[in-house]
Amino acid sequence: MKPCLFLCSFDSLFSKGLSLHEAVDMAIEYGIHAVEPFPVKELSTKNLFAAKEFGEYCHKKGVSIPCFSMLSKLEGVNYKEEVERLKGFIDMAAEMGAGLFHHTLVPSLKHSAEQMPIFKQIMPQLISACEEICDYAAQYNITCVYEDQGFVINGVRAYEEFFLSLGRSNKGIVADLGNILFVDEKPQEFVGHFAPNVKHVHVKDYLVKPGSGQFPGGGWYLNANGDYLRGTIIGHGTIDFVQTIKILLRAGYEGYYSIEFDGIESPKNGVVNGVQNLRYYFEEAKRQLSFCDDKVLD
């Protein structure tokens, strides 16, 4: 298994003064030798010098940068400005040596009409924007990857329409194993449908409580259907990682499993316990597959 640490897992620590170099050192301390940076600290705005310096630091430490990932909103009337901003971050991804560039599409988790447009109505705008972004990334041989996320471009049906409509060869899928719960689907359903096109995996876990039950208090999200979700340590929530990883392995996936800790526990506990559990689930998935004989199915 190739574990990676999505550095947004340390978001609360960055706000307290943690540097990017210290974050890389912490990943190494936790046994992880790949990181997924995002716009924070000196990487918050277009800064090619900072991107190159970060890439060089990671290389010196033996740490890979498979993907640069960031929040973006392409549903608004000013989406062309957002496209230009994203191009600047693609330049940075190239400077630090990332082969994948990931950005969100319609990230809102709210039900207002402005932030939750009907996906068929917003699709032409999204496709136009993403085609331009993919074309820009192609000069660097960077693949643009998109995840199941938010309330709009999420779930098998909506995501498939987006992905098939994007007519570019340098595209791929980030399978986010937690985000799919925001539309009441399961990660094994999403991965099972799109497995051959998965280029990167975001690994996180959620506790789930029915919206009809007792209000659980602060720290919980509401999903699209009104149920409660709370981020937690990988393995402490509801996601069946073994089943999902088996699907990826059968499809020949050899990419990174990027831990995106989204819980209220401390980042150290979240990452250290999360990577330990993830390694166990990966080995268990391999063990179970060793008993499967595909020749019987031929």
Order of alpha helices (4+ residues) and beta strands (2+ residues): beta-alpha-alpha-beta-alpha-beta-alpha-beta-alpha-beta-alpha-beta-alpha-beta-beta-beta-beta-alpha-beta-alpha
